[in-house]
Amino acid sequence: MDKNFYITTPIYYPSAKPHMGHAYSSIIADFFARCKKIQGSKVFFLTGTDEHGLKIQRAAEKKGMNPKDFCDEISVTFRELSKTLNLTNNDFIRTTEERHFKSVQNLWNILEKKNEIYLSKYSGWYSVSDEAFYSDDEIENVEGVKRAKSSNSLVEWVEEESFFFKLSKWEKPLLKFYDENPKFILPESRRNEVVSFVKSGLKDLSVSRKSFSWGIKVPSNDQHVIYVWLDALTNYLSALNYPDVNDKLYKDFWPASLHLIGKDILRFHAVYWPAFLLAANIPLPKRVYGHGWILSGEEKMSKSKGNILDPIEIIKEYGLDPLRYYLIKEVSFGNDGNISQEKLEKCINSDLANNYGNLCQRVMAFIEKNLDSEIPKKIKFSNEDLAILDNFNNSYQNLIDYIDDQDINSYINYVLERLFAANKYFNDEEPWKKKDDISRLNTIIYVSLELIRKITILLYPIIPSSALKVLNVFEIKEKEIEFKSIKNNNYLKSGKKINKMSILFKKVEKND
């Protein structure tokens, strides 16, 4: 188990208000942060906004605002989204903060001092939308317009003086690092993409611009603005008070445990970022995970396509936990996920209302009616009872491995299998027919309560608010939640009164 766990989302580009893709990355990161916390790790969870670059400058100009005021206005919506999504982030960083300027310029000075940066001339294709440079073979002509093949973004020809980072120098060291750390990039398909890209040959990277002013100035030449990706990526260090390497945050949490990002920015995190760090002699993060896109229809959601599902509106209509559950369960982690309101409603009804919610309500209602709302006494486990309870203990290491390997798909299947088994147990044992056999009735109910408790702990990182409602029945506080407690078959105290529980999930009724 990682004693300390540092997880980051991408820092979001606030050129427009947040959409479902931002919500997805944040919810997934929060899932892992909560998992590691109740596993016993000390967790630092970072999110924030990337506020420099030509794209921001142009967006601000379009609205008749200066870039800082524009960023102040939009960044607030991302900070509020974190609260709305019930994230447990420890920090929210903005690249317009002084602490970040200090980190970026320090990193630049190190690279310059080590002769990793030189001044030359840049000419080539640049995408304002992607904040990325593209070679001729990465460009295609679409109806007379030049676009990047990978993103379909417009590109423009740029010629100007620029500082360059000696990226080509780090081609072999990067390949060696990938080879020695096969799980540095996940999933494997993304790793293969990156390795293939690096093997095709790395060219030195333009890391400054003179054509616009909105950004962090190059310390040795204020005519230049530091390339937005060198600037942005450094946020992961800035939040830990770098360049003070003796700071407690830095000492405890660097290198990062997991950079969680969308696949479209994989190259920056898995090639450029480790190259910068290698050149500066800074330890590399342990893992970069490039998840898929959230699709509406068959297309990536984007403002320009007008196919954005607003997470705030979805939450207002259906609630937060149903959205969290739906995104974690229905989007196969690592792959693109096609989402829709119809699928969300089906998921709420089948999994949350009928499966989990109904089990909790049935068991709690039975106890209230027949056992005076007390956790039963005089329990005698049968072999079958022990088998279903011990299943959690016997497979505990599998569960931990799923978390540590970012295997969300196996994790959710693990939970659903045990939820199905719990429902089957309660139905098959028919406690309502055992009123003449008090010992057996009590045991069935006790086992059912323990199964609900164990499953709820597993669901807590996914649907935290709903899980806490259920755990409150047993007076289990959030700070008391521990993964390892699912190995205990006698956690609940016999004779203790349970609290009432409100309806967890309402079925979505279709209006004809």
PAMILO-721650 format. One record per residue (C-alpha): residue in three letters; x, y, z. Coordinates in steps of 0.1 Angstrom, whole numbers, padded with zeros to 4 digits, always signed. Last residue first. Layout:
REM PAMILO-721650
ALAXYZ;...
REM end
This chain:
REM PAMILO-721650
ASP-0460+0091-0220;ASN-0441+0103-0190;LYS-0414+0079-0179;GLU-0409+0076-0142;VAL-0373+0077-0129;LYS-0372+0056-0098;LYS-0363+0074-0066;PHE-0330+0066-0050;LEU-0320+0065-0013;ILE-0354+0065+0004;SER-0348+0077+0040;MET-0332+0055+0066;LYS-0342+0053+0102;ASN-0314+0047+0127;ILE-0304+0013+0141;LYS-0307+0003+0177;LYS-0278-0018+0191;GLY-0287-0052+0204;SER-0259-0069+0185;LYS-0230-0047+0176;LEU-0221-0046+0139;TYR-0185-0056+0129;ASN-0190-0093+0133;ASN-0180-0105+0098;ASN-0149-0084+0096;LYS-0131-0086+0063;ILE-0152-0056+0051;SER-0134-0036+0078;LYS-0103-0035+0058;PHE-0117-0009+0035;GLU-0120+0016+0064;ILE-0148+0041+0071;GLU-0144+0057+0105;LYS-0138+0092+0092;GLU-0172+0091+0074;LYS-0191+0082+0105;ILE-0207+0048+0112;GLU-0239+0053+0132;PHE-0253+0020+0119;VAL-0281+0038+0100;ASN-0256+0065+0093;LEU-0238+0039+0071;VAL-0268+0040+0048;LYS-0270+0078+0045;LEU-0231+0078+0042;ALA-0234+0056+0011;SER-0259+0079-0005;SER-0235+0109-0001;PRO-0204+0090-0012;ILE-0218+0074-0044;ILE-0186+0060-0061;PRO-0160+0061-0033;TYR-0187+0049-0008;LEU-0198+0020-0029;LEU-0173-0005-0015;ILE-0182+0007+0020;THR-0219+0002+0011;ILE-0212-0033+0000;LYS-0197-0042+0034;ARG-0225-0026+0054;ILE-0253-0041+0032;LEU-0236-0076+0036;GLU-0234-0070+0073;LEU-0270-0061+0075;SER-0280-0092+0055;VAL-0259-0114+0077;TYR-0276-0100+0108;ILE-0311-0104+0092;ILE-0304-0140+0083;THR-0289-0147+0118;ASN-0319-0132+0136;LEU-0344-0152+0115;ARG-0324-0184+0122;SER-0323-0179+0159;ILE-0359-0168+0160;ASP-0372-0199+0143;ASP-0410-0194+0144;LYS-0407-0161+0126;LYS-0388-0179+0098;LYS-0412-0173+0069;TRP-0405-0135+0068;PRO-0368-0143+0068;GLU-0371-0157+0032;GLU-0336-0172+0029;ASP-0338-0172-0009;ASN-0348-0136-0012;PHE-0322-0123+0013;TYR-0294-0144-0002;LYS-0303-0134-0037;ASN-0302-0098-0029;ALA-0268-0102-0012;ALA-0255-0123-0041;PHE-0265-0096-0066;LEU-0248-0069-0045;ARG-0217-0091-0043;GLU-0215-0094-0081;LEU-0222-0057-0084;VAL-0193-0048-0062;TYR-0167-0070-0080;ASN-0181-0058-0113;ILE-0175-0022-0102;TYR-0139-0030-0092;SER-0132-0050-0124;ASN-0142-0020-0146;ILE-0123+0004-0123;ASP-0090-0013-0130;GLN-0068+0016-0119;ASP-0040-0009-0111;ASP-0038+0001-0075;ILE-0076+0000-0072;TYR-0081-0033-0089;ASP-0052-0047-0068;ILE-0069-0037-0036;LEU-0101-0056-0046;ASN-0081-0086-0056;GLN-0064-0085-0022;TYR-0098-0086-0005;SER-0110-0117-0023;ASN-0110-0141+0006;ASN-0122-0115+0030;PHE-0152-0103+0010;ASN-0162-0139+0002;ASP-0161-0146+0039;LEU-0196-0132+0043;ILE-0211-0153+0015;ALA-0194-0185+0027;LEU-0200-0178+0064;ASP-0238-0177+0059;GLU-0237-0209+0038;ASN-0217-0226+0065;SER-0244-0216+0090;PHE-0238-0186+0113;LYS-0255-0187+0147;ILE-0268-0154+0160;LYS-0285-0148+0193;LYS-0288-0111+0190;PRO-0303-0090+0161;ILE-0294-0054+0153;GLU-0324-0036+0168;SER-0351-0016+0149;ASP-0379-0033+0171;LEU-0371-0067+0155;ASN-0402-0073+0133;LYS-0414-0040+0118;GLU-0382-0020+0121;ILE-0361-0049+0111;PHE-0382-0057+0081;ALA-0382-0021+0069;MET-0344-0019+0072;VAL-0340-0051+0051;ARG-0365-0041+0024;GLN-0351-0005+0022;CYS-0315-0016+0019;LEU-0323-0042-0008;ASN-0345-0017-0027;GLY-0317+0009-0028;TYR-0291-0015-0041;ASN-0310-0033-0068;ASN-0342-0016-0078;ALA-0333+0020-0072;LEU-0295+0021-0078;ASP-0289-0006-0104;SER-0321-0009-0125;ASN-0338+0025-0121;ILE-0307+0047-0120;CYS-0290+0028-0148;LYS-0321+0031-0171;GLU-0323+0068-0164;LEU-0286+0073-0173;LYS-0290+0052-0205;GLU-0319+0075-0216;GLN-0300+0106-0207;SER-0272+0096-0230;ILE-0235+0085-0228;ASN-0211+0070-0253;GLY-0179+0062-0235;ASP-0144+0062-0251;ASN-0121+0036-0235;GLY-0097+0036-0206;PHE-0125+0031-0181;SER-0155+0015-0196;VAL-0181+0042-0192;GLU-0212+0026-0177;LYS-0201+0021-0142;ILE-0180+0052-0133;LEU-0202+0076-0154;TYR-0234+0061-0141;TYR-0224+0060-0105;ARG-0212+0096-0104;LEU-0244+0108-0122;PRO-0266+0088-0098;ASP-0247+0103-0069;LEU-0252+0139-0080;GLY-0289+0141-0084;TYR-0313+0134-0113;GLU-0326+0167-0125;LYS-0303+0192-0109;ILE-0273+0168-0114;ILE-0280+0166-0151;GLU-0283+0204-0153;ILE-0249+0208-0136;PRO-0233+0182-0157;ASP-0242+0200-0190;LEU-0244+0176-0218;ILE-0224+0192-0247;ASN-0234+0185-0283;GLY-0230+0219-0298;LYS-0202+0209-0321;SER-0181+0240-0313;LYS-0187+0236-0276;SER-0173+0200-0276;MET-0184+0166-0268;LYS-0164+0139-0286;GLU-0186+0124-0314;GLU-0204+0091-0318;GLY-0236+0101-0302;SER-0225+0123-0273;LEU-0191+0109-0264;ILE-0170+0111-0232;TRP-0135+0106-0243;GLY-0111+0079-0232;HIS-0087+0077-0202;GLY-0050+0084-0204;TYR-0034+0072-0171;VAL+0001+0086-0163;ARG+0020+0067-0136;LYS+0048+0070-0111;PRO+0057+0106-0117;LEU+0093+0113-0126;PRO+0120+0124-0102;ILE+0135+0158-0110;ASN+0169+0159-0127;ALA+0160+0190-0147;ALA+0165+0172-0180;LEU+0146+0141-0167;LEU+0118+0164-0156;PHE+0114+0182-0189;ALA+0116+0148-0207;PRO+0089+0133-0183;TRP+0066+0163-0191;TYR+0072+0162-0229;VAL+0066+0125-0235;ALA+0039+0110-0212;HIS+0021+0142-0201;PHE+0023+0163-0233;ARG+0017+0132-0255;LEU-0013+0121-0235;ILE-0033+0153-0240;ASP-0060+0139-0262;LYS-0062+0107-0241;GLY-0078+0126-0212;ILE-0058+0128-0180;LEU-0052+0112-0146;HIS-0017+0119-0133;LEU-0011+0092-0107;SER+0013+0087-0078;ALA+0031+0120-0081;PRO+0068+0121-0073;TRP+0065+0140-0050;PHE+0040+0136-0022;ASP+0056+0137+0012;LYS+0088+0156+0004;TYR+0069+0181-0017;LEU+0043+0187+0009;LYS+0068+0189+0037;ASP+0089+0216+0020;ASN+0125+0205+0016;VAL+0123+0206-0022;ASP+0114+0243-0021;PRO+0111+0248-0058;TYR+0083+0236-0055;ASN+0056+0244-0030;LEU+0036+0211-0035;ALA+0010+0228-0057;SER+0037+0242-0079;LEU+0050+0208-0087;TYR+0018+0195-0104;ASN+0014+0230-0118;THR+0046+0225-0138;LEU+0025+0209-0165;ALA+0008+0242-0173;ASP+0040+0263-0180;LEU+0058+0238-0201;TRP+0024+0233-0218;VAL+0018+0270-0223;TYR+0051+0277-0240;ILE+0069+0304-0219;VAL+0063+0339-0232;HIS+0092+0357-0249;GLN+0101+0393-0251;ASP+0109+0391-0214;ASN+0142+0374-0221;SER+0162+0358-0193;PRO+0132+0350-0171;VAL+0110+0338-0200;LYS+0077+0356-0192;ILE+0047+0337-0179;GLY+0017+0340-0201;TRP-0005+0363-0221;SER+0019+0383-0243;PHE+0013+0370-0279;SER+0034+0366-0310;LYS+0067+0361-0291;ARG+0063+0324-0282;SER+0083+0300-0262;VAL+0090+0263-0258;SER+0095+0251-0294;LEU+0103+0214-0291;ASP+0134+0196-0305;LYS+0124+0168-0327;LEU+0117+0133-0315;GLY+0119+0102-0338;SER+0094+0075-0348;LYS+0105+0056-0317;VAL+0089+0084-0296;PHE+0055+0081-0313;SER+0055+0043-0312;VAL+0063+0043-0275;VAL+0035+0068-0270;GLU+0009+0048-0289;ASN+0020+0015-0272;ARG+0015+0031-0238;ARG-0019+0043-0248;SER-0030+0007-0258;GLU-0015-0005-0225;PRO-0038+0016-0204;LEU-0018+0030-0189;ILE+0016+0048-0191;PHE+0042+0042-0163;LYS+0031+0006-0162;PRO+0060-0008-0182;ASN+0086+0011-0161;GLU+0120-0002-0172;ASP+0109-0002-0209;TYR+0092+0032-0206;PHE+0124+0046-0189;LYS+0146+0032-0216;LEU+0124+0047-0243;LEU+0126+0080-0225;PRO+0163+0079-0222;LYS+0166+0071-0259;GLU+0145+0100-0271;TRP+0158+0125-0245;LYS+0183+0144-0268;SER+0155+0149-0293;LEU+0136+0170-0268;LYS+0164+0197-0267;PHE+0140+0225-0256;PHE+0137+0253-0281;PHE+0134+0291-0275;SER+0116+0309-0303;GLU+0120+0335-0330;GLU+0090+0335-0353;GLU+0073+0318-0382;VAL+0038+0303-0376;TRP+0015+0286-0401;GLU-0019+0281-0388;VAL-0038+0250-0376;LEU-0075+0242-0373;SER-0083+0213-0350;ASN-0093+0179-0364;SER-0078+0164-0332;SER-0054+0138-0344;LYS-0052+0148-0381;ALA-0044+0184-0373;ARG-0062+0206-0398;LYS-0054+0228-0428;VAL-0084+0241-0447;GLY-0091+0235-0484;GLU-0119+0211-0479;VAL-0099+0192-0453;ASN-0061+0193-0460;GLU-0042+0171-0435;ILE-0015+0178-0409;GLU+0005+0153-0388;ASP+0028+0146-0417;ASP+0038+0183-0419;SER+0047+0184-0382;TYR+0024+0198-0355;PHE+0028+0222-0327;ALA+0003+0223-0298;GLU-0019+0247-0279;ASP-0048+0224-0290;SER-0072+0252-0300;VAL-0044+0275-0311;SER-0030+0248-0334;TYR+0004+0255-0348;TRP+0020+0244-0380;GLY+0056+0252-0387;SER+0085+0277-0385;TYR+0105+0284-0354;LYS+0138+0303-0352;SER+0165+0297-0327;LEU+0173+0302-0290;TYR+0185+0273-0269;ILE+0172+0252-0240;GLU+0187+0221-0224;ASN+0220+0239-0215;LYS+0218+0228-0179;LYS+0215+0264-0169;GLU+0186+0269-0193;LEU+0168+0238-0179;ILE+0174+0250-0143;ASN+0162+0285-0151;TRP+0131+0272-0168;LEU+0122+0251-0138;ASN+0127+0281-0115;GLN+0105+0302-0138;VAL+0078+0277-0137;SER+0079+0273-0099;LYS+0078+0310-0091;PHE+0051+0317-0116;HIS+0030+0289-0099;ARG+0033+0304-0065;GLU+0023+0338-0079;GLU-0010+0324-0091;THR-0021+0327-0128;THR-0016+0290-0133;ARG-0046+0284-0110;ILE-0044+0256-0084;PHE-0073+0240-0065;ASP-0061+0221-0035;ASN-0070+0193-0012;ASN-0096+0177-0035;THR-0123+0157-0019;LEU-0148+0163-0047;ASN-0185+0166-0040;LEU-0193+0171-0077;THR-0210+0204-0069;LYS-0179+0215-0049;SER-0155+0207-0077;LEU-0179+0224-0102;GLU-0177+0256-0081;ARG-0140+0257-0087;PHE-0145+0251-0124;THR-0171+0279-0125;VAL-0148+0302-0106;SER-0121+0297-0133;ILE-0144+0313-0159;GLU-0147+0347-0142;ASP-0111+0350-0129;CYS-0099+0338-0163;PHE-0117+0366-0181;ASP-0105+0391-0156;LYS-0069+0379-0162;PRO-0072+0379-0200;ASN-0085+0415-0203;MET-0121+0416-0215;GLY-0138+0426-0247;LYS-0155+0392-0250;LYS-0136+0383-0282;GLU-0104+0397-0266;ALA-0108+0372-0237;ALA-0112+0343-0261;ARG-0082+0355-0280;GLN-0060+0357-0249;ILE-0073+0323-0237;LYS-0064+0306-0269;LEU-0030+0324-0271;GLY-0018+0309-0238;HIS-0023+0311-0201;GLU-0051+0300-0177;ASP-0046+0263-0169;THR-0072+0256-0142;GLY-0073+0234-0111;THR-0072+0199-0096;LEU-0051+0183-0069;PHE-0057+0154-0045;PHE-0032+0147-0017;VAL-0039+0115+0001;LYS-0024+0099+0032;SER-0031+0062+0026;GLY-0053+0040+0049;GLN-0074+0021+0023;ILE-0101+0045+0032;LYS-0080+0073+0018;LYS-0068+0053-0012;CYS-0104+0046-0023;ARG-0115+0082-0017;ALA-0087+0095-0039;PHE-0094+0069-0065;PHE-0130+0079-0068;ASP-0122+0116-0066;ALA-0100+0111-0097;ILE-0128+0094-0115;ILE-0152+0121-0106;SER-0128+0149-0118;SER-0121+0132-0151;TYR-0158+0127-0157;ALA-0169+0162-0147;HIS-0144+0177-0171;GLY-0157+0156-0199;MET-0193+0165-0189;HIS-0188+0202-0195;PRO-0170+0231-0178;LYS-0176+0267-0189;ALA-0155+0281-0218;SER-0118+0291-0223;PRO-0111+0278-0189;TYR-0085+0251-0198;TYR-0087+0224-0171;ILE-0058+0213-0150;PRO-0057+0176-0158;THR-0067+0157-0127;THR-0041+0150-0101;ILE-0034+0122-0076;TYR-0008+0121-0049;PHE-0008+0090-0026;ASN+0013+0087+0006;LYS+0018+0054+0024;ASP+0012+0035-0008;MET+0000+0000+0000;
REM end
